[in-house]
Each structure stands twice: as structure tokens, then as C-alpha cells.
Amino acid sequence: MNRLVISVIIFIAGLALLRAAAFVVDQRQFGVVYQFNEIQRVIAQPGLNFNIPLIQNVAYMDKRLLILDSADAEPMLTAEKQRVVIDWYVRWRITDPRAFVQNVGRDEDAGAQQLNRVVRSAFQEEINRRTVRELISTRRETLMADVKQEVTAVVQGTKSWGIDIVDVRITRADYAESITESVYGRMRAERQRVANELRSTGLAEGEQIRADADRQREVTVANAYREAQKVRGEGDAEATRVYAEAFNKDPQFAEFHRSLDAYRASIGKPGDVLVIDPAASDFFRNLRTPPSARH
């Protein structure tokens, strides 16, 4: 009975020891085995592995692509001493965990902190050499390539960090908040000046168009009036000729017709008063003469 108990205890202790000694490395990770805070080995391949319990311990590092975003918005100075703020990100990965632990730190956060400092310093140096126009133009690609080259030179220098810089990108470049409002103010003033200039030009052109239209209208009206007078004159001349021919054929009718016109002009108006003797006046002679006596 005692042997059975001892065997069970030994078996359980063995299982516990085996469990403490076994560990699994994921395909997305590096396994770093420490012994008394010294790296004993680095496991890059996924699978089941063993260590010495109570003497060795295992830490894991991500072997995937990591992204570091800019952590502050401290302005940087351009070549013309303009204060700009940029947002950037870096894609990087750990390639040599041993070198990383020895020269950077034991986890990704330590590497991110130091990498942030190096990247920001590289951006400051490159932006100091460039103008704002160059920063926001197609030369931005050259800027990012130069920053990547400088950062790579640092992390792969004499004391390699054990990391690989995959890409460096700028996501935003803008003036510092302290001068943004003044820049917008100048932009608004410039747009307002252009708008006023266009408005003035439009008003001047509108006045010219209206003046031309008025002149053309006056010319058209004058020409029409001239043509109307010409037609009216021709009509009056034709009417006079017709009347003359008609009156020449019958002088007595012509005299009678003129008398009617005189009556219409003298008597046909309201309020007219004539004090004459119809029997003694020649004015009403045609009214007194019978039609048969006029021929």
C-alpha cells in the first residue's frame, strides 16, 4: 500500500515536472529561454519544447510585422523656419531576438520607445533641410526614403537592434496650431481679394455690355424712325398725288371736300362757339348750294 502511494506521488510529481518543463512556441512568436537572466537559446520554429524548471524560464516575442505610430505632436522646423506637425508610422519586425534583448530590451514596448526616439530625430533632421512646399509635394517620397535609410543605419549599426525597418510613412503634414489660424486668415484674405477683383471686373464688363446694348438700341430706334419717316413721307406724297389727280378730275368736288375738312376742324370740337351769319358767309356756301348747282 505504501509502495502504491509512493508510486502515485512520484507519478504526479513527474507529470508536474514535465508540465513545468514543457512549453509551446507559436508560429507567430519567438521563444527566448533565460537561465539566471542570461539568454540560453532562442527558438524560432513553432512546436513543443522543454526547459529546466525552476532554473530556466521562457519569454515570448512577436515575430509578426509591428506598427509604431507617432506618439506626440511636437512641432518641427522646416528650412524656412516654419513650424509644422507631422503624423507618421513605422512598420518593423524583430529579426534577431538575442540582439534585441541585449541592445534594446526584453519586450516590444521597449523597442517601440527607443525606435520612436530615433525616427522622430531622423524626421526632424530631414524636415530641417526641406521647405513646406517640398514636404507636401511629390518630394515627400524622397523624405520618407531618407528617414528610413537613417533609421535603418541606426538600428543596424555597430550594436544591432535585431530589428528590420520595413517602411516609414507620413500620414499628415500640417502647420502648427499656433500659426494655422494666421495662415487660414491670409488664405481667406487672398481669396477675398481675388473675389473682389473678379466682382469688379464683372461689374465693369456688365456696364460695358449695357452701354453697348443701349447704343445699339439707340442706333436701331434711330434707323427705324428714319425708315418710318421715309415710308410716311412716301405715303403722304402718294396720297397727295392721288388726291391731286382726283381733285383735278372734279374741282367742285375738291372744293366741297376741303369745305368738309374745314367744318370738321372748326365745329367738331366740344365747347366751340361760332358767331356767323350762314346766309351772308361764304363759309357755309357749299351747304347752301344744292348738289345739282355745283356742276
Long-range contacts (C-beta under 8 A, 24 or more apart in sequence): 17-53, 20-53, 20-54, 21-50, 21-51, 21-52, 21-53, 22-48, 22-49, 22-50, 23-48, 23-49, 23-50, 23-51, 23-58, 24-48, 24-49, 25-49, 25-60, 26-60, 28-62, 28-63, 28-64, 29-60, 29-61, 29-62, 29-63, 30-60, 30-61, 30-62, 30-63, 30-94, 30-97, 31-58, 31-59, 31-60, 32-58, 32-59, 32-60, 32-61, 32-97, 32-98, 32-101, 33-57, 33-58, 34-58, 34-59, 39-98, 39-101, 39-102, 42-97, 42-98, 59-106, 59-107, 61-94, 61-97, 61-100, 61-107, 61-108, 62-94, 62-108, 63-93, 63-94, 64-93, 65-91, 65-92, 65-93, 65-166, 66-91, 66-92, 66-93, 66-94, 66-108, 66-112, 67-91, 68-92, 68-112, 68-115, 68-116, 68-119, 70-116, 70-119, 70-120, 71-116, 72-120, 74-120, 75-176, 75-178, 76-123, 76-124, 76-127, 76-128, 77-124, 77-127, 77-128, 78-127, 78-128, 78-130, 78-131, 78-132, 78-135, 79-128, 79-129, 79-130, 79-131, 80-131, 80-132, 82-131, 82-132, 82-175, 82-179, 83-175, 83-176, 83-178, 83-179, 84-127, 84-132, 84-135, 84-173, 84-174, 84-175, 84-176, 85-172, 85-173, 85-174, 85-175, 85-176, 85-177, 86-123, 86-127, 86-135, 86-170, 86-172, 86-173, 86-174, 87-170, 87-171, 87-172, 87-173, 88-119, 88-123, 88-168, 88-169, 88-170, 88-171, 89-168, 89-169, 89-171, 90-115, 90-119, 90-151, 90-165, 90-167, 90-168, 90-169, 91-165, 91-166, 91-167, 91-168, 92-163, 92-164, 92-165, 92-166, 93-163, 93-164, 93-166, 94-162, 94-163, 95-162, 95-163, 95-164, 96-160, 96-162, 96-163, 97-162, 98-162, 99-159, 99-160, 99-161, 99-162, 100-161, 100-162, 100-163, 101-162, 103-159, 103-160, 103-161, 103-162, 104-161, 104-162, 104-163, 111-161, 111-163, 114-161, 115-151, 115-155, 115-161, 115-163, 118-151, 118-154, 118-155, 119-147, 119-151, 119-168, 122-146, 122-147, 122-150, 122-151, 122-154, 123-147, 125-150, 126-150, 132-175, 135-173, 136-173, 140-170, 140-173, 143-170, 144-168, 144-169, 144-170, 252-294, 252-295, 253-294, 255-286, 256-286, 256-294, 259-285, 259-286, 259-287
